[in-house]
Amino acid sequence: MPRQPTQYRRKPHATPDHFPQRLEWFQHASGLTWAEIARRLGISPITIRRWWKRGVRPNYRHLKALQDLADDLGLGHLFTD
C-alpha cells in the first residue's frame, strides 16, 4: 500500500491589528531610525520596509524580537491588543 503524502500546514501567527501603523507609531515614539530598529532586531532595513509599506507580516521570531525591544523601551503597549 503506497504511503499517503503528508501535508504540513503552518498556522499563521497573530499579528496585532493595524500592524504597519503600530510599527510607525513605535518608530516615532522610540526615536529610533528604521535602520537602528532593524539592527537591534538583527534583520535588514528592507525587511522593516516590507512590514511597514507592503503590509508583509513578520514571522514569529521577528515579531517576538520586536515585542521584546518595545518592552525594553517601555512601548510594549503599542503591539498588544
PyMOL Python script that loads the backbone (N, CA, C, O; Angstrom):
from pymol import cmd

cmd.read_pdbstr("""\
ATOM      1  N   MET A   1       0.838  -1.172   0.000  1.00  0.00           N
ATOM      2  CA  MET A   1       0.000   0.000   0.000  1.00  0.00           C
ATOM      3  C   MET A   1       0.892   1.247   0.000  1.00  0.00           C
ATOM      4  O   MET A   1       1.770   1.371   0.854  1.00  0.00           O
ATOM      5  N   PRO A   2       0.681   2.172  -0.944  1.00  0.00           N
ATOM      6  CA  PRO A   2       1.527   3.373  -1.001  1.00  0.00           C
ATOM      7  C   PRO A   2       1.235   4.324   0.170  1.00  0.00           C
ATOM      8  O   PRO A   2       0.118   4.411   0.679  1.00  0.00           O
ATOM      9  N   ARG A   3       2.272   5.009   0.553  1.00  0.00           N
ATOM     10  CA  ARG A   3       2.115   5.972   1.648  1.00  0.00           C
ATOM     11  C   ARG A   3       1.338   7.185   1.179  1.00  0.00           C
ATOM     12  O   ARG A   3       1.474   7.637   0.042  1.00  0.00           O
ATOM     13  N   GLN A   4       0.539   7.688   2.060  1.00  0.00           N
ATOM     14  CA  GLN A   4      -0.199   8.917   1.775  1.00  0.00           C
ATOM     15  C   GLN A   4       0.731  10.104   1.987  1.00  0.00           C
ATOM     16  O   GLN A   4       1.492  10.135   2.955  1.00  0.00           O
ATOM     17  N   PRO A   5       0.675  11.068   1.097  1.00  0.00           N
ATOM     18  CA  PRO A   5       1.529  12.240   1.296  1.00  0.00           C
ATOM     19  C   PRO A   5       1.113  13.004   2.552  1.00  0.00           C
ATOM     20  O   PRO A   5      -0.072  13.160   2.846  1.00  0.00           O
ATOM     21  N   THR A   6       2.093  13.459   3.257  1.00  0.00           N
ATOM     22  CA  THR A   6       1.831  14.230   4.464  1.00  0.00           C
ATOM     23  C   THR A   6       1.830  15.705   4.115  1.00  0.00           C
ATOM     24  O   THR A   6       2.741  16.210   3.458  1.00  0.00           O
ATOM     25  N   GLN A   7       0.808  16.371   4.559  1.00  0.00           N
ATOM     26  CA  GLN A   7       0.735  17.806   4.316  1.00  0.00           C
ATOM     27  C   GLN A   7       0.888  18.527   5.642  1.00  0.00           C
ATOM     28  O   GLN A   7       0.146  18.284   6.593  1.00  0.00           O
ATOM     29  N   TYR A   8       1.846  19.401   5.682  1.00  0.00           N
ATOM     30  CA  TYR A   8       2.060  20.206   6.868  1.00  0.00           C
ATOM     31  C   TYR A   8       1.554  21.606   6.583  1.00  0.00           C
ATOM     32  O   TYR A   8       1.959  22.252   5.616  1.00  0.00           O
ATOM     33  N   ARG A   9       0.687  22.044   7.420  1.00  0.00           N
ATOM     34  CA  ARG A   9       0.165  23.403   7.261  1.00  0.00           C
ATOM     35  C   ARG A   9       0.572  24.211   8.465  1.00  0.00           C
ATOM     36  O   ARG A   9       0.303  23.849   9.610  1.00  0.00           O
ATOM     37  N   ARG A  10       1.218  25.299   8.181  1.00  0.00           N
ATOM     38  CA  ARG A  10       1.646  26.175   9.259  1.00  0.00           C
ATOM     39  C   ARG A  10       0.508  27.122   9.613  1.00  0.00           C
ATOM     40  O   ARG A  10      -0.108  27.734   8.740  1.00  0.00           O
ATOM     41  N   LYS A  11       0.246  27.227  10.885  1.00  0.00           N
ATOM     42  CA  LYS A  11      -0.750  28.182  11.323  1.00  0.00           C
ATOM     43  C   LYS A  11      -0.137  29.567  11.261  1.00  0.00           C
ATOM     44  O   LYS A  11       0.994  29.763  11.708  1.00  0.00           O
ATOM     45  N   PRO A  12      -0.856  30.523  10.720  1.00  0.00           N
ATOM     46  CA  PRO A  12      -0.311  31.872  10.723  1.00  0.00           C
ATOM     47  C   PRO A  12      -0.287  32.401  12.149  1.00  0.00           C
ATOM     48  O   PRO A  12      -1.212  32.163  12.926  1.00  0.00           O
ATOM     49  N   HIS A  13       0.761  33.109  12.480  1.00  0.00           N
ATOM     50  CA  HIS A  13       0.841  33.693  13.805  1.00  0.00           C
ATOM     51  C   HIS A  13       0.046  34.997  13.827  1.00  0.00           C
ATOM     52  O   HIS A  13      -0.165  35.642  12.800  1.00  0.00           O
ATOM     53  N   ALA A  14      -0.369  35.344  14.984  1.00  0.00           N
ATOM     54  CA  ALA A  14      -1.227  36.521  15.120  1.00  0.00           C
ATOM     55  C   ALA A  14      -0.392  37.791  15.198  1.00  0.00           C
ATOM     56  O   ALA A  14       0.432  37.953  16.097  1.00  0.00           O
ATOM     57  N   THR A  15      -0.611  38.668  14.268  1.00  0.00           N
ATOM     58  CA  THR A  15      -0.001  39.991  14.338  1.00  0.00           C
ATOM     59  C   THR A  15      -1.070  40.949  14.831  1.00  0.00           C
ATOM     60  O   THR A  15      -2.257  40.746  14.573  1.00  0.00           O
ATOM     61  N   PRO A  16      -0.660  41.985  15.534  1.00  0.00           N
ATOM     62  CA  PRO A  16      -1.659  42.941  16.027  1.00  0.00           C
ATOM     63  C   PRO A  16      -2.410  43.595  14.867  1.00  0.00           C
ATOM     64  O   PRO A  16      -1.883  43.727  13.762  1.00  0.00           O
ATOM     65  N   ASP A  17      -3.649  44.002  15.142  1.00  0.00           N
ATOM     66  CA  ASP A  17      -4.418  44.735  14.140  1.00  0.00           C
ATOM     67  C   ASP A  17      -3.665  46.001  13.762  1.00  0.00           C
ATOM     68  O   ASP A  17      -3.005  46.615  14.601  1.00  0.00           O
ATOM     69  N   HIS A  18      -3.767  46.382  12.510  1.00  0.00           N
ATOM     70  CA  HIS A  18      -3.140  47.612  12.010  1.00  0.00           C
ATOM     71  C   HIS A  18      -1.627  47.613  12.267  1.00  0.00           C
ATOM     72  O   HIS A  18      -1.068  48.630  12.676  1.00  0.00           O
ATOM     73  N   PHE A  19      -0.973  46.482  12.029  1.00  0.00           N
ATOM     74  CA  PHE A  19       0.445  46.337  12.347  1.00  0.00           C
ATOM     75  C   PHE A  19       1.325  47.405  11.699  1.00  0.00           C
ATOM     76  O   PHE A  19       2.171  47.966  12.395  1.00  0.00           O
ATOM     77  N   PRO A  20       1.178  47.723  10.399  1.00  0.00           N
ATOM     78  CA  PRO A  20       2.050  48.758   9.822  1.00  0.00           C
ATOM     79  C   PRO A  20       1.921  50.106  10.538  1.00  0.00           C
ATOM     80  O   PRO A  20       2.913  50.805  10.746  1.00  0.00           O
ATOM     81  N   GLN A  21       0.705  50.457  10.906  1.00  0.00           N
ATOM     82  CA  GLN A  21       0.502  51.723  11.611  1.00  0.00           C
ATOM     83  C   GLN A  21       1.138  51.675  13.003  1.00  0.00           C
ATOM     84  O   GLN A  21       1.752  52.649  13.439  1.00  0.00           O
ATOM     85  N   ARG A  22       0.994  50.568  13.685  1.00  0.00           N
ATOM     86  CA  ARG A  22       1.601  50.423  15.006  1.00  0.00           C
ATOM     87  C   ARG A  22       3.121  50.457  14.914  1.00  0.00           C
ATOM     88  O   ARG A  22       3.790  50.998  15.794  1.00  0.00           O
ATOM     89  N   LEU A  23       3.660  49.883  13.855  1.00  0.00           N
ATOM     90  CA  LEU A  23       5.106  49.913  13.652  1.00  0.00           C
ATOM     91  C   LEU A  23       5.588  51.353  13.475  1.00  0.00           C
ATOM     92  O   LEU A  23       6.631  51.734  14.006  1.00  0.00           O
ATOM     93  N   GLU A  24       4.834  52.136  12.739  1.00  0.00           N
ATOM     94  CA  GLU A  24       5.181  53.541  12.546  1.00  0.00           C
ATOM     95  C   GLU A  24       5.083  54.305  13.873  1.00  0.00           C
ATOM     96  O   GLU A  24       5.952  55.122  14.175  1.00  0.00           O
ATOM     97  N   TRP A  25       4.047  54.051  14.660  1.00  0.00           N
ATOM     98  CA  TRP A  25       3.923  54.686  15.978  1.00  0.00           C
ATOM     99  C   TRP A  25       5.128  54.338  16.842  1.00  0.00           C
ATOM    100  O   TRP A  25       5.678  55.197  17.531  1.00  0.00           O
ATOM    101  N   PHE A  26       5.535  53.069  16.800  1.00  0.00           N
ATOM    102  CA  PHE A  26       6.690  52.628  17.584  1.00  0.00           C
ATOM    103  C   PHE A  26       7.945  53.381  17.170  1.00  0.00           C
ATOM    104  O   PHE A  26       8.719  53.828  18.015  1.00  0.00           O
ATOM    105  N   GLN A  27       8.140  53.516  15.866  1.00  0.00           N
ATOM    106  CA  GLN A  27       9.336  54.200  15.376  1.00  0.00           C
ATOM    107  C   GLN A  27       9.358  55.646  15.859  1.00  0.00           C
ATOM    108  O   GLN A  27      10.396  56.135  16.305  1.00  0.00           O
ATOM    109  N   HIS A  28       8.237  56.322  15.773  1.00  0.00           N
ATOM    110  CA  HIS A  28       8.182  57.714  16.221  1.00  0.00           C
ATOM    111  C   HIS A  28       8.346  57.828  17.731  1.00  0.00           C
ATOM    112  O   HIS A  28       9.086  58.688  18.208  1.00  0.00           O
ATOM    113  N   ALA A  29       7.667  56.974  18.485  1.00  0.00           N
ATOM    114  CA  ALA A  29       7.717  57.044  19.943  1.00  0.00           C
ATOM    115  C   ALA A  29       9.089  56.668  20.498  1.00  0.00           C
ATOM    116  O   ALA A  29       9.521  57.210  21.516  1.00  0.00           O
ATOM    117  N   SER A  30       9.767  55.746  19.831  1.00  0.00           N
ATOM    118  CA  SER A  30      11.072  55.289  20.317  1.00  0.00           C
ATOM    119  C   SER A  30      12.185  56.273  19.964  1.00  0.00           C
ATOM    120  O   SER A  30      13.208  56.330  20.648  1.00  0.00           O
ATOM    121  N   GLY A  31      11.984  57.045  18.897  1.00  0.00           N
ATOM    122  CA  GLY A  31      13.031  57.954  18.446  1.00  0.00           C
ATOM    123  C   GLY A  31      14.144  57.258  17.686  1.00  0.00           C
ATOM    124  O   GLY A  31      15.161  57.873  17.363  1.00  0.00           O
ATOM    125  N   LEU A  32      13.956  55.972  17.399  1.00  0.00           N
ATOM    126  CA  LEU A  32      14.952  55.201  16.659  1.00  0.00           C
ATOM    127  C   LEU A  32      14.704  55.337  15.160  1.00  0.00           C
ATOM    128  O   LEU A  32      13.569  55.526  14.722  1.00  0.00           O
ATOM    129  N   THR A  33      15.761  55.240  14.394  1.00  0.00           N
ATOM    130  CA  THR A  33      15.607  55.218  12.941  1.00  0.00           C
ATOM    131  C   THR A  33      15.190  53.810  12.528  1.00  0.00           C
ATOM    132  O   THR A  33      15.326  52.858  13.298  1.00  0.00           O
ATOM    133  N   TRP A  34      14.684  53.692  11.310  1.00  0.00           N
ATOM    134  CA  TRP A  34      14.333  52.360  10.801  1.00  0.00           C
ATOM    135  C   TRP A  34      15.567  51.470  10.768  1.00  0.00           C
ATOM    136  O   TRP A  34      15.488  50.284  11.087  1.00  0.00           O
ATOM    137  N   ALA A  35      16.700  52.032  10.388  1.00  0.00           N
ATOM    138  CA  ALA A  35      17.940  51.252  10.328  1.00  0.00           C
ATOM    139  C   ALA A  35      18.348  50.760  11.714  1.00  0.00           C
ATOM    140  O   ALA A  35      18.821  49.633  11.858  1.00  0.00           O
ATOM    141  N   GLU A  36      18.165  51.598  12.732  1.00  0.00           N
ATOM    142  CA  GLU A  36      18.518  51.199  14.101  1.00  0.00           C
ATOM    143  C   GLU A  36      17.577  50.114  14.611  1.00  0.00           C
ATOM    144  O   GLU A  36      18.017  49.178  15.278  1.00  0.00           O
ATOM    145  N   ILE A  37      16.305  50.227  14.308  1.00  0.00           N
ATOM    146  CA  ILE A  37      15.352  49.185  14.706  1.00  0.00           C
ATOM    147  C   ILE A  37      15.740  47.866  14.047  1.00  0.00           C
ATOM    148  O   ILE A  37      15.771  46.825  14.703  1.00  0.00           O
ATOM    149  N   ALA A  38      16.036  47.911  12.755  1.00  0.00           N
ATOM    150  CA  ALA A  38      16.440  46.704  12.027  1.00  0.00           C
ATOM    151  C   ALA A  38      17.704  46.107  12.632  1.00  0.00           C
ATOM    152  O   ALA A  38      17.793  44.891  12.802  1.00  0.00           O
ATOM    153  N   ARG A  39      18.685  46.949  12.960  1.00  0.00           N
ATOM    154  CA  ARG A  39      19.939  46.459  13.545  1.00  0.00           C
ATOM    155  C   ARG A  39      19.672  45.773  14.875  1.00  0.00           C
ATOM    156  O   ARG A  39      20.228  44.710  15.153  1.00  0.00           O
ATOM    157  N   ARG A  40      18.824  46.379  15.696  1.00  0.00           N
ATOM    158  CA  ARG A  40      18.535  45.797  17.008  1.00  0.00           C
ATOM    159  C   ARG A  40      17.757  44.493  16.904  1.00  0.00           C
ATOM    160  O   ARG A  40      17.849  43.641  17.788  1.00  0.00           O
ATOM    161  N   LEU A  41      16.992  44.332  15.831  1.00  0.00           N
ATOM    162  CA  LEU A  41      16.249  43.092  15.621  1.00  0.00           C
ATOM    163  C   LEU A  41      17.074  42.048  14.882  1.00  0.00           C
ATOM    164  O   LEU A  41      16.689  40.880  14.819  1.00  0.00           O
ATOM    165  N   GLY A  42      18.211  42.463  14.320  1.00  0.00           N
ATOM    166  CA  GLY A  42      19.059  41.535  13.574  1.00  0.00           C
ATOM    167  C   GLY A  42      18.518  41.214  12.199  1.00  0.00           C
ATOM    168  O   GLY A  42      18.694  40.104  11.698  1.00  0.00           O
ATOM    169  N   ILE A  43      17.856  42.191  11.584  1.00  0.00           N
ATOM    170  CA  ILE A  43      17.290  41.993  10.254  1.00  0.00           C
ATOM    171  C   ILE A  43      17.719  43.129   9.339  1.00  0.00           C
ATOM    172  O   ILE A  43      18.355  44.086   9.779  1.00  0.00           O
ATOM    173  N   SER A  44      17.373  43.017   8.093  1.00  0.00           N
ATOM    174  CA  SER A  44      17.687  44.033   7.101  1.00  0.00           C
ATOM    175  C   SER A  44      16.686  45.186   7.182  1.00  0.00           C
ATOM    176  O   SER A  44      15.511  44.955   7.469  1.00  0.00           O
ATOM    177  N   PRO A  45      17.125  46.420   6.936  1.00  0.00           N
ATOM    178  CA  PRO A  45      16.167  47.529   6.864  1.00  0.00           C
ATOM    179  C   PRO A  45      15.105  47.310   5.790  1.00  0.00           C
ATOM    180  O   PRO A  45      13.992  47.824   5.902  1.00  0.00           O
ATOM    181  N   ILE A  46      15.440  46.561   4.766  1.00  0.00           N
ATOM    182  CA  ILE A  46      14.467  46.267   3.713  1.00  0.00           C
ATOM    183  C   ILE A  46      13.309  45.440   4.276  1.00  0.00           C
ATOM    184  O   ILE A  46      12.161  45.612   3.864  1.00  0.00           O
ATOM    185  N   THR A  47      13.611  44.554   5.206  1.00  0.00           N
ATOM    186  CA  THR A  47      12.564  43.749   5.835  1.00  0.00           C
ATOM    187  C   THR A  47      11.595  44.641   6.600  1.00  0.00           C
ATOM    188  O   THR A  47      10.380  44.456   6.520  1.00  0.00           O
ATOM    189  N   ILE A  48      12.127  45.604   7.339  1.00  0.00           N
ATOM    190  CA  ILE A  48      11.271  46.558   8.064  1.00  0.00           C
ATOM    191  C   ILE A  48      10.390  47.307   7.070  1.00  0.00           C
ATOM    192  O   ILE A  48       9.196  47.493   7.305  1.00  0.00           O
ATOM    193  N   ARG A  49      10.979  47.731   5.970  1.00  0.00           N
ATOM    194  CA  ARG A  49      10.211  48.460   4.969  1.00  0.00           C
ATOM    195  C   ARG A  49       9.074  47.608   4.402  1.00  0.00           C
ATOM    196  O   ARG A  49       7.979  48.112   4.152  1.00  0.00           O
ATOM    197  N   ARG A  50       9.336  46.333   4.202  1.00  0.00           N
ATOM    198  CA  ARG A  50       8.278  45.436   3.707  1.00  0.00           C
ATOM    199  C   ARG A  50       7.127  45.336   4.698  1.00  0.00           C
ATOM    200  O   ARG A  50       5.960  45.314   4.308  1.00  0.00           O
ATOM    201  N   TRP A  51       7.464  45.276   5.982  1.00  0.00           N
ATOM    202  CA  TRP A  51       6.418  45.222   7.002  1.00  0.00           C
ATOM    203  C   TRP A  51       5.615  46.511   7.004  1.00  0.00           C
ATOM    204  O   TRP A  51       4.387  46.497   7.086  1.00  0.00           O
ATOM    205  N   TRP A  52       6.327  47.621   6.912  1.00  0.00           N
ATOM    206  CA  TRP A  52       5.703  48.929   7.060  1.00  0.00           C
ATOM    207  C   TRP A  52       4.940  49.359   5.812  1.00  0.00           C
ATOM    208  O   TRP A  52       3.786  49.777   5.911  1.00  0.00           O
ATOM    209  N   LYS A  53       5.562  49.264   4.648  1.00  0.00           N
ATOM    210  CA  LYS A  53       4.971  49.775   3.412  1.00  0.00           C
ATOM    211  C   LYS A  53       4.133  48.761   2.646  1.00  0.00           C
ATOM    212  O   LYS A  53       3.128  49.125   2.035  1.00  0.00           O
ATOM    213  N   ARG A  54       4.532  47.501   2.672  1.00  0.00           N
ATOM    214  CA  ARG A  54       3.839  46.495   1.859  1.00  0.00           C
ATOM    215  C   ARG A  54       2.865  45.638   2.642  1.00  0.00           C
ATOM    216  O   ARG A  54       2.124  44.844   2.061  1.00  0.00           O
ATOM    217  N   GLY A  55       2.864  45.793   3.953  1.00  0.00           N
ATOM    218  CA  GLY A  55       1.940  45.005   4.760  1.00  0.00           C
ATOM    219  C   GLY A  55       2.344  43.552   4.921  1.00  0.00           C
ATOM    220  O   GLY A  55       1.511  42.715   5.268  1.00  0.00           O
ATOM    221  N   VAL A  56       3.609  43.239   4.674  1.00  0.00           N
ATOM    222  CA  VAL A  56       4.096  41.877   4.870  1.00  0.00           C
ATOM    223  C   VAL A  56       4.134  41.615   6.373  1.00  0.00           C
ATOM    224  O   VAL A  56       4.558  42.469   7.152  1.00  0.00           O
ATOM    225  N   ARG A  57       3.690  40.433   6.769  1.00  0.00           N
ATOM    226  CA  ARG A  57       3.674  40.109   8.196  1.00  0.00           C
ATOM    227  C   ARG A  57       4.999  39.504   8.617  1.00  0.00           C
ATOM    228  O   ARG A  57       5.553  38.664   7.908  1.00  0.00           O
ATOM    229  N   PRO A  58       5.513  39.924   9.767  1.00  0.00           N
ATOM    230  CA  PRO A  58       6.762  39.328  10.255  1.00  0.00           C
ATOM    231  C   PRO A  58       6.524  37.905  10.734  1.00  0.00           C
ATOM    232  O   PRO A  58       5.411  37.549  11.120  1.00  0.00           O
ATOM    233  N   ASN A  59       7.573  37.096  10.707  1.00  0.00           N
ATOM    234  CA  ASN A  59       7.435  35.751  11.253  1.00  0.00           C
ATOM    235  C   ASN A  59       7.425  35.833  12.778  1.00  0.00           C
ATOM    236  O   ASN A  59       7.655  36.899  13.350  1.00  0.00           O
ATOM    237  N   TYR A  60       7.163  34.723  13.420  1.00  0.00           N
ATOM    238  CA  TYR A  60       7.005  34.724  14.869  1.00  0.00           C
ATOM    239  C   TYR A  60       8.272  35.218  15.572  1.00  0.00           C
ATOM    240  O   TYR A  60       8.191  36.013  16.509  1.00  0.00           O
ATOM    241  N   ARG A  61       9.421  34.759  15.131  1.00  0.00           N
ATOM    242  CA  ARG A  61      10.695  35.127  15.768  1.00  0.00           C
ATOM    243  C   ARG A  61      10.923  36.627  15.693  1.00  0.00           C
ATOM    244  O   ARG A  61      11.338  37.239  16.678  1.00  0.00           O
ATOM    245  N   HIS A  62      10.659  37.226  14.539  1.00  0.00           N
ATOM    246  CA  HIS A  62      10.843  38.668  14.385  1.00  0.00           C
ATOM    247  C   HIS A  62       9.799  39.450  15.184  1.00  0.00           C
ATOM    248  O   HIS A  62      10.114  40.484  15.774  1.00  0.00           O
ATOM    249  N   LEU A  63       8.577  38.965  15.203  1.00  0.00           N
ATOM    250  CA  LEU A  63       7.532  39.629  15.970  1.00  0.00           C
ATOM    251  C   LEU A  63       7.864  39.597  17.458  1.00  0.00           C
ATOM    252  O   LEU A  63       7.653  40.583  18.163  1.00  0.00           O
ATOM    253  N   LYS A  64       8.378  38.475  17.934  1.00  0.00           N
ATOM    254  CA  LYS A  64       8.776  38.349  19.344  1.00  0.00           C
ATOM    255  C   LYS A  64       9.934  39.296  19.646  1.00  0.00           C
ATOM    256  O   LYS A  64       9.934  39.951  20.688  1.00  0.00           O
ATOM    257  N   ALA A  65      10.905  39.378  18.764  1.00  0.00           N
ATOM    258  CA  ALA A  65      12.042  40.284  18.973  1.00  0.00           C
ATOM    259  C   ALA A  65      11.577  41.737  18.996  1.00  0.00           C
ATOM    260  O   ALA A  65      12.070  42.532  19.797  1.00  0.00           O
ATOM    261  N   LEU A  66      10.643  42.085  18.135  1.00  0.00           N
ATOM    262  CA  LEU A  66      10.106  43.438  18.104  1.00  0.00           C
ATOM    263  C   LEU A  66       9.346  43.734  19.392  1.00  0.00           C
ATOM    264  O   LEU A  66       9.477  44.822  19.953  1.00  0.00           O
ATOM    265  N   GLN A  67       8.561  42.782  19.861  1.00  0.00           N
ATOM    266  CA  GLN A  67       7.829  42.964  21.119  1.00  0.00           C
ATOM    267  C   GLN A  67       8.795  43.125  22.289  1.00  0.00           C
ATOM    268  O   GLN A  67       8.574  43.957  23.168  1.00  0.00           O
ATOM    269  N   ASP A  68       9.863  42.331  22.303  1.00  0.00           N
ATOM    270  CA  ASP A  68      10.864  42.436  23.372  1.00  0.00           C
ATOM    271  C   ASP A  68      11.549  43.800  23.345  1.00  0.00           C
ATOM    272  O   ASP A  68      11.771  44.402  24.395  1.00  0.00           O
ATOM    273  N   LEU A  69      11.882  44.289  22.156  1.00  0.00           N
ATOM    274  CA  LEU A  69      12.503  45.609  22.029  1.00  0.00           C
ATOM    275  C   LEU A  69      11.537  46.692  22.514  1.00  0.00           C
ATOM    276  O   LEU A  69      11.935  47.609  23.233  1.00  0.00           O
ATOM    277  N   ALA A  70      10.294  46.584  22.124  1.00  0.00           N
ATOM    278  CA  ALA A  70       9.293  47.559  22.557  1.00  0.00           C
ATOM    279  C   ALA A  70       9.130  47.518  24.077  1.00  0.00           C
ATOM    280  O   ALA A  70       9.019  48.565  24.715  1.00  0.00           O
ATOM    281  N   ASP A  71       9.116  46.331  24.653  1.00  0.00           N
ATOM    282  CA  ASP A  71       9.004  46.201  26.110  1.00  0.00           C
ATOM    283  C   ASP A  71      10.206  46.843  26.804  1.00  0.00           C
ATOM    284  O   ASP A  71      10.048  47.534  27.810  1.00  0.00           O
ATOM    285  N   ASP A  72      11.405  46.615  26.265  1.00  0.00           N
ATOM    286  CA  ASP A  72      12.618  47.203  26.845  1.00  0.00           C
ATOM    287  C   ASP A  72      12.580  48.728  26.837  1.00  0.00           C
ATOM    288  O   ASP A  72      13.142  49.376  27.720  1.00  0.00           O
ATOM    289  N   LEU A  73      11.912  49.295  25.829  1.00  0.00           N
ATOM    290  CA  LEU A  73      11.835  50.746  25.710  1.00  0.00           C
ATOM    291  C   LEU A  73      10.576  51.317  26.373  1.00  0.00           C
ATOM    292  O   LEU A  73      10.325  52.520  26.306  1.00  0.00           O
ATOM    293  N   GLY A  74       9.789  50.447  27.011  1.00  0.00           N
ATOM    294  CA  GLY A  74       8.569  50.888  27.664  1.00  0.00           C
ATOM    295  C   GLY A  74       7.435  51.192  26.697  1.00  0.00           C
ATOM    296  O   GLY A  74       6.517  51.944  27.024  1.00  0.00           O
ATOM    297  N   LEU A  75       7.498  50.609  25.515  1.00  0.00           N
ATOM    298  CA  LEU A  75       6.492  50.855  24.479  1.00  0.00           C
ATOM    299  C   LEU A  75       5.769  49.576  24.058  1.00  0.00           C
ATOM    300  O   LEU A  75       5.187  49.517  22.974  1.00  0.00           O
ATOM    301  N   GLY A  76       5.804  48.574  24.896  1.00  0.00           N
ATOM    302  CA  GLY A  76       5.185  47.298  24.569  1.00  0.00           C
ATOM    303  C   GLY A  76       3.700  47.385  24.310  1.00  0.00           C
ATOM    304  O   GLY A  76       3.149  46.563  23.579  1.00  0.00           O
ATOM    305  N   HIS A  77       3.041  48.373  24.899  1.00  0.00           N
ATOM    306  CA  HIS A  77       1.596  48.535  24.721  1.00  0.00           C
ATOM    307  C   HIS A  77       1.218  48.812  23.268  1.00  0.00           C
ATOM    308  O   HIS A  77       0.069  48.606  22.877  1.00  0.00           O
ATOM    309  N   LEU A  78       2.172  49.275  22.471  1.00  0.00           N
ATOM    310  CA  LEU A  78       1.864  49.584  21.062  1.00  0.00           C
ATOM    311  C   LEU A  78       1.596  48.333  20.231  1.00  0.00           C
ATOM    312  O   LEU A  78       0.965  48.410  19.177  1.00  0.00           O
ATOM    313  N   PHE A  79       2.078  47.170  20.708  1.00  0.00           N
ATOM    314  CA  PHE A  79       1.927  45.945  19.939  1.00  0.00           C
ATOM    315  C   PHE A  79       0.993  44.935  20.592  1.00  0.00           C
ATOM    316  O   PHE A  79       0.923  43.786  20.155  1.00  0.00           O
ATOM    317  N   THR A  80       0.282  45.343  21.621  1.00  0.00           N
ATOM    318  CA  THR A  80      -0.676  44.433  22.253  1.00  0.00           C
ATOM    319  C   THR A  80      -2.089  44.948  21.996  1.00  0.00           C
ATOM    320  O   THR A  80      -2.333  46.154  21.965  1.00  0.00           O
ATOM    321  N   ASP A  81      -2.998  44.021  21.816  1.00  0.00           N
ATOM    322  CA  ASP A  81      -4.396  44.396  21.579  1.00  0.00           C
ATOM    323  C   ASP A  81      -5.133  44.580  22.876  1.00  0.00           C
ATOM    324  O   ASP A  81      -6.322  44.897  22.871  1.00  0.00           O
TER     325      ASP A  81
END
""", "prot")
cmd.dss("prot")
cmd.show_as("cartoon", "prot")
cmd.util.cbc("prot")
cmd.orient("prot")
